[in-house]
Amino acid sequence: MARMDYAALFAATPSPYLVLAPDLTIAEVNQAYLDATRRTRDDLIGQHIFEAFPDNPADPEADGVRNLNASLHRVLVSREPDTMALQKYDIPIVGRDGAFEERWWSPTNTPILGADGNVAWIIHRVEDVSAYIQTHGARDWRAPKQLSEREALEAELYARARELQLLNDELRQAHTRERQVAVTLQEAMLQAPDLARHENVAVRYLPATGSLNVCGDWYDVADLPDDRFAVAVGDVVGHGLEAAAVMGMLRSALSAATRTLARPAQALEVLGLYARSVEGALNTTAVNALVDPRSQLIIYSNAGHPPPALVHLDGTCELLEQATDPPLGARPEHVPRPQAGQNYRPGDTLVLYTDGLIERRGEHIEAGLHRLTDILGRHCTLSPQRMADVLLAQLGVAGGARDDIALVIVRL
């Protein structure tokens, strides 16, 4: 089969297309778009879209720029396509300064994601329906007079489309306010004051895609006497505000137990007993690790959580899985939890994470663990901050995943 020439396909497609960079400058345009706007490539390539096509200053109700700008920014944030309602968006007449012609468009904006999961390009596709609208009395649709039955129906459809767009705008604004509240709540619950004293520790939190930015994963860093410190991650079942509320209670309880008790296993035992009294806390998973720089020892205990990884300077990587026990509250009666120790050398890296980082639908968890250790081994010399970014990018979750993700990387 002959290799398809996608550039020629894009150039020849009959629908008008623009390709926009994330800063909304025009990167490419096809012939249909040039024909529809009566522009040349030199007129458009490299121009910001709203400099090339500003609002008509003579139209006090012009809202094309505002509506399109809102749609494009929704695409940049959500990384999802956005279909717009019918738009009246007049465009400047070439060669006549300050003159505009009435145009009606049906636009769709579609993201193209880069390797890091962020939007690399936006495909802006439009259909110019000006001739149809103008032929069927669009000039009178805002105040229809003696229209035929068909024209009245079309006017009604247009009016309902505009009402729907306004309603969608109101819902988006409400969602934005709710999301801002959720973000503030999540940030408050994930505060770790001791973290500021650890330049060698990187943390990341990514909510599940489609969530309000609040979920049940957490991380924590707690300083202990004699230069020791503890790191922990946990995962409450579920998503949303209820899971986040449970997460906040369990995280606080584990932090207090870790600072009070000498052994990570004891702290998880206390957390397990507490979880029995908190609705929605059962089957939470968590791992708690104490780092002792003087003895160069990691002491850890694991309640049903994916195993931490210890990455050595030579690129070898081992999973700390010698003290794994069921999740919180999984046993009907209290049983002491296991604990294990692992020596390390200065320069090694300890990595704790939640299952959203490695699990993929329809795939065995061992495959995800293999990917994790392979990437960590190949990038073992990076700083913790850089390693966190590279790890998320190469696992394809830099922009989020189906499940939320908490990640802690410690340079020992």
N, C-alpha and C positions, 0 to 999 in steps of 0.2 A: 504494500500500500504506500502511495506517495505521501511524503511528509506534508502536513497541512501548513499553509502559510497564514499564520494567525494575523500578521500585520495587514496582509491583503484582505483577509476576511473582515477585520475591524474597519478598514477603509471603505469597503464596499457595502457594509450592512445598511439597509434602507432606513433604519431608525436613527435619529440624531443622538450621538454620544459625545460626552466629554470625559476625560480622565483627569481627576484632580489630585494633587499632592495633599498631604495632611494639613499644610498651611493654606489650602484652598487656592493655590495657584494652578493654572491650567497647564497640564503636562502633555496632553495629546487631544486631538479632536478628529472626528471622521468627516467625510465629505458631506454626508447628510446634514450634519450640524452646521457646517459652513453654509450650505444651501439654505437651511431654514432661517439662519440669522443674517444672511448676506454679508458674511465676514470672510476674511482670508486667514490662513494659518498665521501669518505674521501679525495679524490683528490680535490674535488670542494667545498663542503659545507664550508662556511665561507671565501672563497677566493674572492678577488676582481676579477671581470670578466676579466680585462685586465692583471692581473698578471697570471691568469690561462691560458689565451689565448692571448699572446702578438703578435705583428706583426713579420713576418718572416724577420730577419735582412739581409738575403741574397737576398731579393727581393726589389730592389730599388723603385719599383712602388707599394709596399704594402700600401694599404690605408684602410684595414679592420677595424683597431682600430679607426681611425679617423671617418670613416663613421658610425660605430655602436655607438661610443660615441656621435656623433652629434644627431643621432636618439633617443637615450635614454634620452638625455637632452631635446630634443623637447617634448618628452612625459612628463617629469617632469614639464616643464613649461606650456605646453598647456593642460595637463591632457586629451589628446586625443590619440587614437592609431596612430601608424606610421608604414607604410609598406615600406620596403626598396627595392631598385632595386637588381637584382642579384649581389651577392658579391663574389669576390675571396678572401678568408680569410684562409690562410694556418694555420695549427695548429701543435704544437710541437708533435713529435713522442715520446710516452712513453718509457722511458728507454734508450733513445739516446740523450744525452745532445747536444743542439744546432742544432738538426736535425728537419726539418719540412716536412710535406707532403701537397701537393697541395689539397685544398678543395674549393668547390663552394657551396654557401648557398643562400637560399631564405628566409629572415627573416621578422618577424612581431613583433612589440613591443606594448603591450597593457597595459594601466594603470589599477590598482585597487585602487579606492579612499577610504580613511578612512572617519570617521565620521566628521572630520573637513574640508572635501572637498579637501584635498591635497592627493598626490599620496602616498599610503602606500606600494604598491608593483608594480613591473613591470613583466608581463608575457612575456618572450622572447621565441617565437616559431620559429623554423627553419625547413626547409626541406633541407636535404643534397642531392644535385643534382650533386655531383662530378662525379659519375660514368657515368651519362648521358652526361655531358659536355665533359668529357675526351674521351668517346667513339666516340663523334661526332666532334672530331678535335678541341677542345677548345684551345689547345696549339698553333694552327695556326690562331686563330680568329683575333688576333691583326694584322696579316699580312697574310691573306688567300692566299693559293696557290693551284690552280687546284682542287677546291672543287666541289663536286657534286651539282646539283641544290638545293637539300634539305639542304645540309650543307651550301651552300651559303646563303640561306634564313635564316637559324639559325644564321649564322654569322652576317647577317644584323640586325636581331632582337636583338642580343646581343649588337651590336654596338649602336643601337638606344636607348636601355635601359641605357647604360652608358652615352650617350649624354643627355638623359632625367634627369638622376641623377645629372650630372654637372649643367644643366640648373636649376633644382630645388634648388641646393645649392646656385647658384647665386641669384635666386629670394628670397630665405630665407635671404641671407645676405642683400639684398636691403630692405626687409621688416624689418629686425632688425634695420637698420639705420633709416628708416622712423619711426619706433616705438620709438627709442631713442629720435628723434626730438619731437615726440608727447608727450612723457613723460616729457621732459624738458618744453615744452609749458604748459602742464597741471599743473605742479608743480609751474611754475611762476604765472599762473593765480589764483591758490588757496592759494597763500601766504597770511597769516594773521599775521602780525607782533605783534599785541596785544595778540595773543594766547600764546606767550612765557611767559606772565605774569600771566597765569592762570593754575597752576598745577592741579586744580580741574576740568579741562575740557579735554575731550578726543574727538578726531575727527578721522573719517575714510572716505576714498574715495575708492570705488571699481568700476572700469570700467565694462561695460557690457562685458560678455564673447564674444570673437570674434572681439572686437573692437580694435582700435589702441591705446587704453588707454586714449582717449580723448572723452568726452561726455558732456552732457549739465547740469549735476547736480553740485551744488556748496554748500559750507558752508562758514560762515564768523563769526568772533568774533571781536567786536569793543568796545574799552573802551570809556566811557562817563564821564562827570564831576560828582563829588560827589560820587565816587566809584561805580557808576552804569556801567553796560556793556550790550551790545546787542548781541544776537546770532541769526543767520538766516540760513535757507537752502532754496534752490530753485531748480527748474527742468525745463529746456528748452525742448521743444518738439524736438525729433530727437536725432541722434547720430553723431559722427564724428567731423571733423574739423569745419564745418559750425556751428553746435550746440555749440561747445566749444567756438567759436568766439563770438557768441551771448551771451553765458553764461558770458564770461569775461566782456562784456560791461554792462550787467545788474547787475552783482555782484558789479562792481565798482560804478555804479550809486546808488544802494541801500546802499552801505557802506557810500557814501558821504551824501546821504539824511538822513541816520540814525544819522550821527554825527552832522548834521545841525539842524534837526527838533526834537522837544521834544516828539513827539508821534509816535509809530510804525505805526499806521494807516496812518499818514500823509506821512511817508516815502514810504509806499506802494502806496499811491496815486500818488506821484511824479514818482515812478518807472513805474506805469501803464501809465502815460502820456508819459514818455520817450519811453516805449515799442511800442507805436503806430508809432514811427518814425524809428524803427529798424526792418528791414526785418527778419522774422523768430522768432520774439520775442513774437508775440501774442499767447495767451493761455499758456504762462509760468505760473507755480504755484510757490508760495513762502510763507513762514511764517516768521515773524519778531517778536522777543520777547525781551523785555527790562527787565533786572533783577535789582531790587533796594534792595541791602542788608540791608539798614538802615530801610526801612519799611517792609522788607521781603515780597515783592510783585513782581509778574510777570505781566507785561502788554504786551499784544500780539495782533496781527492782522494777519489774514490768508487769502491769495488770492488763494483759490481753492486747497489747499495743504492738505495732510493727517495731522490729528491733532497731536500736540505735546502731550507727555505723562508726567505726573507728578507722580513720584513714591515716596510714603511715607516710613518712616522707618519701619512701621509695615507690609509692603508688599502690602498694598492697592495701587491701581493705578487708576488715573482718566485721561481722555482725555480732553484736553483744546480745546473745540469746540464751544465756545460761541461767537466767532467773525469770523465766516467763511463767505467768500464772493467769487464770481466767479473769475477765473483766470485773469491775466492781459489782458486788451484789450477786454474782452468778452462782455462788455456792449458798445453799440454804442455811449453813451454819458458819460461824467465824473459824477460819483456819489461818495460822501464821503464814505470811507470804515469804517466798524465797528471796535471797539476795546473793549477788555475786560481785567479785572484784576483778578488775582488768588493769594491768600495768600499761603505762604509756611512756613515750619519750617526748621531750620538749620538741615542739614543731608538729606533732601529730594533730589531727583534727577530729573532734567529736561532732557527730551530726544526729540530731533528733528531729523528728518530723511526724506528721499525721498521714493517714492512709491516702488522702486525696492526692498526695505527691506522686505515689507509685501505682495505685490501683487503676486498672482500665477495664471497662466492661467486656465480658467474655474472655478474659485473660487470667491465667493463674498468677497469683501474687509473686511467685518466684521469678517470673519474667520481669516484673517491675523492680524487684530487688536487684536483679542482675543489671538492669539498665542503670539503676542508682549507683551501685558500686563501681561500675565501669566508668561512668562520668566522673565520679569523685576521684577515682584513681588517676584518670588522665589530667585532672586539674588540681592535684593535691597541693601545688605550690602557690596557688592563688590566695589572695587575702580572703578572710571570711566574707566580707561584703561582696567582693567580686565573685567568689565561689557561689554564693547564694544566687546571684543574678544569672550566672552561667548555668547553674543546675536547673533553675526554673525554665530558662529558655530552651535548653536542650531536651528537657522532658516535655516540652510543648505546653507548659501551663503558666507561662509568664503573664498571660492575660486572664488567668483563672481556669478552673476546671469544673466538672459536674459536682464535685465535692469541695468543701472548703479545705484550706491548707494552712498549717502552721509549721514553721521551720526554724530551727535554732542551729547555728554553726559556731563551734567554739574552737579557736586555735589554742592548743594546750601548751 
